[in-house]
Amino acid sequence: MHKLMLFLILVLPILSRAQSPCGSDFEGLDLPITPPVYAPVDAPPPNYQPLPDFLPPLPDPTEDPSDEPPVTFFGHEIIKEGQSVIFVIDGSGSMFAPANGPYKDLDGSEVYPTPAGREGGRWVLSGTRFGQARVELTKAIRALSPRTKFGVVVYECNPHAWEIGGRRDGSTTVNLYEATDENKQLAEAWVNNTDNQGYNIQGGGLTGTPWGLLLAFNSVPTYADKIVLLTDGGNPNCSFLNSGRWEEQAAAIDNENKHRTPIDVFGLSQSAEDIKFCQKVAGDSGASYIQL
């Protein structure tokens, strides 16, 4: 009983003074509450960097460089996609001989073997070995992708390098050009001498294979991934060596191949000794000899 009385005496006054926060004891209370500030809906986020006006297109996942048709020469694949190549074509007098057999011209028509002749003061080479070489070279150039760089050399005793604007005689380097449509058309015109600036073969020239390859080894702005050589000779009778032995000639070529560029050699109507020479040149470089 005493405890109850003591509880009522102490607790009741406190309860009588306790009121809700909304009661008079909290009236007029000014709390420092700042209302939230919302950014406009269209405002950029902090540190926003606007995108440039032009973005390069994303690569098409359906495009595969491996889908490009292979580049072939006389029906043999010569380079992989994106590799650079220099074509070195024999233009000596023996290339005026009739082709080994009929072949297809660029328009699909049949061309039959015939010796070279003159018409209007210029050589007509359709039906010759060189005429067939021109057709195959033109087809190979047309098949090059834009990711490829290429150059062209035609040689007899002296090498002649194609360059945009004409031919260069007595040059010590050969240019590698991007295989754009324009450049391929220029090279095709030079190869077929339809621009009146191409290699105008004179006939009777000796075979200077080492000189043609030496020029191809000195390509700019960089060396080629592959050299493709076509010749109907082989062991040269016009060289930077005095020796006529094919073993020494092949060794000299290999010594000049400082970048170890593979040389695919295509042989037309060759003697046994010529074949040995060309097989050695191709084998020393780690490439192939193809007898046509």
Stockholm file with secondary structure:
# STOCKHOLM 1.0

chainA/1-292         MHKLMLFLILVLPILSRAQSPCGSDFEGLDLPITPPVYAPVDAPPPNYQPLPDFLPPLPDPTEDPSDEPPVTFFGHEIIKEGQSVIFVIDGSGSMFAPANGPYKDLDGSEVYPTPAGREGGRWVLSGTRFGQARVELTKAIRALSPRTKFGVVVYECNPHAWEIGGRRDGSTTVNLYEATDENKQLAEAWVNNTDNQGYNIQGGGLTGTPWGLLLAFNSVPTYADKIVLLTDGGNPNCSFLNSGRWEEQAAAIDNENKHRTPIDVFGLSQSAEDIKFCQKVAGDSGASYIQL
#=GR chainA/1-292 SS CHHHHHHHHHHHHHHHHCCCTTSGGGTTCCCCCCCCCCCCTTCCCTTCCCCCSCCCCCCCTTCCGGGSCCEEETTEEEECTTCCEEEEEECSGGGGSBCSSCEECTTSCEECCCCCEEETTEEECTTBHHHHHHHHHHHHHHHCCTTCEEEEEEESSSEEEEETTEEEESCSCEECEECCHHHHHHHHHHHTTCSSCSCCCCSCCCCCHHHHHHHHHSEESSCCSEEEEEESCCSCSSCSSSCCCHHHHHHHHHHHCTTCCCEEEEESSCCHHHHHHHHHHHHHTTCCEEEC
#=GC SS_cons         CHHHHHHHHHHHHHHHHCCCTTSGGGTTCCCCCCCCCCCCTTCCCTTCCCCCSCCCCCCCTTCCGGGSCCEEETTEEEECTTCCEEEEEECSGGGGSBCSSCEECTTSCEECCCCCEEETTEEECTTBHHHHHHHHHHHHHHHCCTTCEEEEEEESSSEEEEETTEEEESCSCEECEECCHHHHHHHHHHHTTCSSCSCCCCSCCCCCHHHHHHHHHSEESSCCSEEEEEESCCSCSSCSSSCCCHHHHHHHHHHHCTTCCCEEEEESSCCHHHHHHHHHHHHHTTCCEEEC
//
